[in-house]
Amino acid sequence: MALLINDDCTACDACKPVCPNDAIAVGSPIYVIDPLRCTECVGAEDEPQCKLVCPADCIVVHPDFVETPEQLREKYDSLHG
């Protein structure tokens, strides 16, 4: 599953630098996650790094992008292959 940043985002910039897939971008007014690049850090880390560093606890599962761990790994491999 890809992740989504909800309206509780404070635009603190903590999440963007820790994303191994460059899936997080500055939005207006909140940050956004590109679901086509988000692998929930599968392939790079044991858990989503953005969720670990987010002080607003505003990063949640994106309901429109449900993927298995295997699919997330394939996506990661295609991004970094």
CORLIN-V27267 format. One record per run of one state. SS is the DSSP state (helix for helix, strand for strand, loop for the rest). FROM is the first residue (numbers start at 1). TO is the last residue. If there is no record, write none. Layout:
# CORLIN-V27267
ss->SS from->FROM to->TO
ss->SS from->FROM to->TO
This chain:
# CORLIN-V27267
ss->loop from->1 to->2
ss->strand from->3 to->5
ss->loop from->6 to->15
ss->helix from->16 to->18
ss->loop from->19 to->23
ss->strand from->24 to->25
ss->loop from->26 to->31
ss->strand from->32 to->33
ss->loop from->34 to->48
ss->helix from->49 to->53
ss->loop from->54 to->58
ss->strand from->59 to->61
ss->loop from->62 to->68
ss->helix from->69 to->80
ss->loop from->81 to->81
